[in-house]
Amino acid sequence: MPSVALTDAYIRAVDPPASGRLEVTDLRCPGLTLRVTTAGVKTFAFRYRDKLTGKVERLTLGKYPSIALADARRMAGEQRVTVSKGTNPRKEVRKAKAREQAAMSVDALLDKYLAEHVTKNTPKSAATVRSYLSAVRKAWGPRKAKDIERADVITFLRDRADAAPIAANRTRTILSTMFGWAVNEEILDATPMQRIPRPTKEEKARDRVLTDQEIALLWPALDGLDGAMGLALKALLLTGQRPGEVLGMTRSELTNLDRPTLARWELPPERVKNGRRHVVPLTEPVLAVINAALALHDPEKPSPAIFASHRNEAAAFDRHSVARAMKRLLRGLEPRDGNEAIISSLKAHEPTPHDFRRTAITGMMSLGIGRETVKSVVNHAEGDITEAHYDRYDRLPEKRAALAAWAAHVLTIIDPPPMAAPQDAGSNVFTMSQARSASRVRSAK
């Protein structure tokens, strides 16, 4: 085992071994060691001799660079004091983990996993993972995490697959990762996910696109959803962005709301699937939807989220709660005025929020808008080196014209009558003739 006066430059530059592990002791801090794996993972540990047994023990301190060299030396120094008093640090850690394991509920495990692993390592997926785990929390929340068995998981996933087959597959993957993480962190002794198959064998890619007649029927029906939920779905249909992005829209992401020709929505990289800043021009109909959502806020404590949850005004709607609410809305539609065939189609092939995005993309294409412009509007990237690193043209004029043309088309579909008096926030939110005429004039240019 080589000994070196460790520095950050040395740690960054040290090459991983061809096989096994490389361990380097620090000359400046007795007991501190750096372990390097073949995969290049670098971990600090404290080596000491148990005063009672005389056995050399090793206590993991943390991975570099999450744990800085200075912090590792400080931690090793604290452990030296502990050993000098006759205490075995590793045994104390094991006892603490055993106590934590015995007491930890599934709720606590989910919170720990989301905070210490998902949010730290994959922040973009945190909201999605949290949504999938909401069903787990509902089913097992108060139970002890160590008591969850393979049979519990199989039963849960089968029940989940009956209602949402694709979501069941995604939940299985997340559970497998979470329980594996818990074992690696010594929170649990074993995972209940061994040899559990996917609950749904085949996943078919969705190709659902709403017809004009379905849009005309659904638009006013969306006002039946709680609070700003229906408004969020209207914004999704008009902008074609991803459901999670629309639902997570915040005040800080919007600029020039009082200047319709310059109004825009700027999504930061951490909120975008491909990790690149994305700008969405806001047409007047979308501004009307946003203003209707803002009118629902408590003026004393306005939420940072545009489409704020009625249960927690400080937070946005959960993507899966919106999908479930939409399912309930569709199943509650009653035939009237000769619309039986349209309602039958909606109930037989229930659209999801993501289908609103697909409808907007298909609709823009059908209006003759170029593929490159539509891709830019909805932030689809091919991923080649030119697009990923060199193409920084944001196509704002083209995107604004495309979204204005699509909004004008939607206006034509729903064709609401002019309203002389103000309406309640959220109901047919862009019936005003100004929005109609402005959008149509721009789309005709």
N, C-alpha and C positions, 0 to 999 in steps of 0.2 A: 504494500500500500504506500504510494508515494506521498511525501509531505511537501507542501507548498504554502507560502504566505499568500493566501487567496486574495485576489482582486477581482473587480467586476470584469476587467478586460480579459483576465485569464479564464474566468468562468464562461464568458461569451465565446471565447475562441477554442476552448478545449474540445477535441474531437471525440465523438462517441466510440466506444471500443468495437472491434469487429465481432466480438462475442462476449457473453457474460456481462458483468458490470465493472465499471472503473470507479474505485473509491480513492479520494484524495483527502488527506487530513490537513487541517489548517494550522500552520505554525504559530499563528497569532492568537489562536483561541483553543486551548486544550479541550479535546473531546469533540470539537466540531469537525464534521466530515461532509464532503460533497460526493454524492453518488451520481454517476452518469450511466444511463442505459444505452443499449445499441440503437434505440429509437431517438436518442438525443435528449431524453427527459432528464433534467437535473434537479436533484432533491437534496436538501440539507438534512442532516441527522446529528444527534448527540450520542457519542459512545462513552460508556462509563462502566465501572465495575460495582456490582451489587455488594455492599459491605457485609451482608448476611451470608450470601451464598458464594461470593467470590466470582460469580459468573459475569462475563462481559455482556452487557445489554446494549441495545440500540433503540433510540427513540426518534421517530420521524418528526422533524420540525416543520417542513413544508417545501413546496416546489419553488425553484428559482425560475423566473424573476418575481413571481407573486410575493415571495418572501425575499426581501433585499438582504444582501450580505451583512450589512450593519445590524439588521433586525435578527438575523440568524445568530450572530455573535452574542447579541444581548440575551436572546432566549437560551443559548447554550450556557451563558454565565449564570443565569437564574437556576438552571437545572443542576449546575455544579454545586450551588449552595444547598439545594434540596438533597443531593446525594451525600454531601458532607454531614448532614443531619441524620443519616441512616435511612432515608426514604428511597424507595425504588420508583422513579418517575413513571416507568413503563407500566408497572403494576397499578399505580394510581390512575393512569389514563384508562387502563382496562376496566378498573372498578367504576370509573365515571361513565364509560361507554355502556357498561352493563346496567347501571342505574338508568341511563337515558333510554336504552333499549327496552327495559322493563316498563318504563312509564310512557314512552312515546306513542301517541295516537297516530292514526293515518292522517288526520288533519295536520298534526305537527310535522309529520314526515313530508307531506306535500309542501308545506310552507318552507321547510328547510331545503328541500330539493330545488324549489323554484328560486329561492333567494341565493343559495350557495353554489348552485350548478347552472341552472338555465339562464337566469338573468346575468350571471357573470360571464358565461362562456358563449351563449347564443342569445343575446338580448333581443334580436329581431323576432325570434320565435317564441318569446316568453308569453305574449298574449295568447297565441295559438295553443301552446302547451297548457296554459292555465285554463283555457276554455275546455279542452278535452278532459282535463282532470276534474272539472267541476262535477261530472257525473260520478267519478270515483269518490269524490268527497261526499256527495249526497248518499252514496250507497254504503260507504265504510267509515266515514269521518270519525266518529267517536271510538271505533274499535282500536285495540292495540295493533300496531303495525306488525309486530312479531307473530300475531295470531292469524294473519291472513295466509290461507293455504291455497294450494293449487286448485282444489275443488271450488273455492270461493271465486277465483279468477275465471275459471271456465264458465261457471254459472253467470257471473256478471257479464262476460263478453257475449255469451249466447243471448242473454236478454237485450244487451245493447245492439247486437246485430239484427234483431227482429225489428227494431225501430230505425236504426241508422247503420246499415252494413259497412259502409266505407269508414264512418267514424269509429266503428268497433275495431277495424283493422288499425287505424291510426292510434287508438287508445292502447291497444295491445303493445304496439311498438314503444310508446311512451312509458308504459308500465314496466316493460322489460328493461329499458334504459334506467328508469328510476330505481327499481329494486337492485339492479346490478350496481348502480352508484352507491346505494345504501350499504351493500355488502363490502364494496371497496373501501368505504369510509368507516367500516366496522360499526355501523349503526345497527345492522342486522347480521345474523350469522349465516343466513341462507336466503335465496330468492325463491318465491313460489312460481316463477315464470318458466321453470324447466320444461322443455318439450311441449309447450302450449302452442297449438297450431293457430294460424290465422282464422278468425271466425267466419270470414267471407273468402271463398277460394278465388273468385274472379271479380275483378273490378272493371266495370265498363266506363270508359270516358264519356262524360255527359256531353250531349250536343243540343240541349234544349235551348230554343230561341223563342221568345214571346212573339206572337203575331200582333199585328196592329189592333185587331179586335180584342185580344187579351189585354193589351196595354190600356186600351180605352176603358175596359171594364175594371181593371185592377187599380188604375190611378185614383179614382175617388174612394175605392174600398180601402186603400192604404191608410186613409184618415181614421179608420177604425182601430188602428193599432195604438198602443199606449204612448202617450207623450210624443216625443220627437222620433219615435221608431219609424213611423211611416214616412216622415220627412227625410230620414236618412236613406231609405230605400228609393225615394224619388231622386235624391241627389246621386245615388249610385246609378240609376238608370240614365240620368242626364249626362254624367261625366264618364261613365265606363271604367272607373277606377276599381281597384280591388276592394271587396267588402270591408276587410279589416282597416284599410287605409281611410275609407269614407267614415266608418264608425268612429275612428280615432282622431278625426279632424279636430284641431284646436284653434283657439283664437290667434295664438302666436304664429300659426302657419298661414294666416290670411292677410293679404295686404290690399290697399286701395279699394275697400268695399264700397266707398262712396263715389268711386269713379269707374263706372261699368266697362269703359273701354280699356282700362288698365288693371282691373281686378284680377287677382291670381291667388292660387293656393300653392304654397311651396312646401313640399314634403322633404324633410331632412333625410340623409342617407340611412340613419338607423331605423326609419319607418318604412323603408322601401325594400322590396324583395331582392333586387339586384344590387343594393348598396350604393346606388347613385342618386344624387339629388334630383328630384323630379318636380317640374313646374306645370300646373294645370291652370290654364286660363279659365276664368269664371264668367259664364254668360249671364245675361240678365235673369233668365228663368232660374238658374242655379242660385243666384244672389237672392232671389225671392224666397227660395226654399230655405237658405241659410238664415235670412232675416226672420222668417216664420219660426225657425227653431230657436233663435236668440230671444224672440218675444216670449217664449215659454220659460225662460230663466227667471229665477228670483232676483229682482233688481238689487236686493240688499247684499246678496252673495252670489254673483254670477259665476257659473261653472267655466273652467278653462276649456272643457269639451263642448263643441258646438251642439252635437246631438247627445245631450246629457241624459243619463238614465233617470227615470222618475223615482227609482228606489234610492239611488245614491247620486245626487246632483253634481257631486264633484268628479264623477267618473263617467266614462263613455259606456255605451251599450256593449254587452258581450256579444260576439259574433254569433255564437250558437243560440243564445237566447232570442236574437232577432230571427234566426232561421226557424226556431220552434214557434215563435209567435206568428210567423208568416204561414206556417203549416196550419195552425189553428184557424187563421183567417180564411184560408182557402177552403178548408173543410166546412166552414160555417157559411159559405156563400149560398144564397137561396136563388133558384131560377125565377126570373120575372121578365116581362116585356120581350119575350122571344129570344132570350139569351141562353137558353138551355144548352145549346150545343157548345157555346164558348165555356160555360161553367163546367160542363162535362169534361171538356178537354183539359181545363185547369186542374180538375180533381183527379183525372186519370193520369196526368203527367205533371205533377206538382212542381212548379219552378222554385228554384232556390235563389237566395240573394246573388250567388255567383252567376246565375243564369241572366240576371239583369245586366251584368258586365258583358257577357257574351252577346246579348241582344244589342247593346250599344255598339259593340265592335262590328257585328254583322250589319246593323243598320247603317253605320257610317260607310261601310264598304258598298252597300247597295245604293247609296246616294252618289256613288262615283268618286268618293274621296280616295286618294292614292294610298296604297298599302303602307308605304314608308311613313306617311303622315299619321295614319291610324295607329301604327306601331308606336310612333312617338307619343301620341295622345295617351295611350294606355300603358306606356312604359314597357313594351316588349323589346328585349334586346337579343340580337343574334349571338353576341358574345365574341365576335372576331376581334382581332387586335385593333383594327381601325376604329370600330365602334366603341370598344371598351376604353381605349387610351387616348385617341386622337380626335374623334368627332365630338366637339363640344358645342355645336350649334343646337340651340334649344327649340327651334322651329315654332316659336311662340305665335307668330302671325298665322302660320298654317294650322296650328292646333286650335287657335281661337276661331278661325273660319270653319274648321271641321266641326267643332262642338256647337257653334252657332247654327250650322246647317242641321245637325242632328236634333238640337233643341227645337228648332222651327218645325221639323218633321213630327216630333212628339206633340207639339202644340196643335198641329193640324189633326193628329189622331184623336186627341182628347177633345179638341174644339170646344172649350168652355164658353158659355155666354158672357158678355161683358157684365160686370157688376158695378152698379152705381154707388153702392154703400160698402164700407169696409167689412171684411169677413173675419171670422174667427181664425186665429193663427193656425195654419196647418191644413185648412180645407181648400183644395184647388188653388194652391198658393201662387200660381202665376196666371190668373185669369185677367189681369190688367192688360188693357189693350196696348199700352206702351211696350210691355215686354214682348207681346206678340209681333207688333209691327216692327220693332227694332230688330228682333232676331231674324224675321223674314227678309227685311231689307238687306241686312248684312249677308245672309246666305245667298241672296240673288246676285250679289256683286261679283 
